[in-house]
Amino acid sequence: MILNYDEVNDLDRYKIMSDTVVPRPIAWIVTEDEGVINAAPFSYFIPLSSNPATLIVAIGEKTPNVPKDTLANILKNKKATICFTNKDNLEQLKLCATPLKKEQSEVVEYNIQTQKVLEDFPPMISSSQSTLFCEYYDTVKLPGKTTPVILEIKKQFIEDDRIDDKMHINVENVGRCGAFFSAMVKI
């Protein structure tokens, strides 16, 4: 079967792509604006380059022609903290998929513990084993309702016992496999 993407509607195209490119990491993208901490789950992101250290995340609209709070906050404040999910905080992440008003904070609404480890960046989710502290790099102009944003990784938090002397990382991230979540395991 050959699928012609020009003949597939947006939602079905998203489902096909999401179910094909697996597993994808899932994480909170934490942003902040006027004292409100936004913690939104994303699985539509991937590393782009290691020099400069960048990743790209696709951010859809909140409502027609209104950007999601994450995108609005990144474009305004130029910072984002990406907190990877593990089996211990997956249920909290799922709660954060519920749309809230801009003035509402997921971390307050769902009692998610955060910690401010770097003054220049939004806080991280305390239960994350690894977190990326990123600055806005660029936006890719594409037609449609999704805005691809390139973020440059400036610093990374890793729990002390999860990195060895050869810089190998051993975290228990959860990934998205289509509509399902699965622990990412090393083979």
Secondary structure, DSSP 8 states (H G I E B T S, - for coil): ----GGGS-HHHHHHHHHHHS--EE-EEEEEEETTEEEEEEE--EEEEEETTEEEEEEE-EEETTEE-HHHHHHHHH-EEEEEE-BTTTHHHHHHTTS---TT--HHHHTT--EE--STTS--EETT-SEEEEEEEEEE---SSS-EEEEEEEEEEEE-GGGB-TT--B---BEEEETTEEEE----
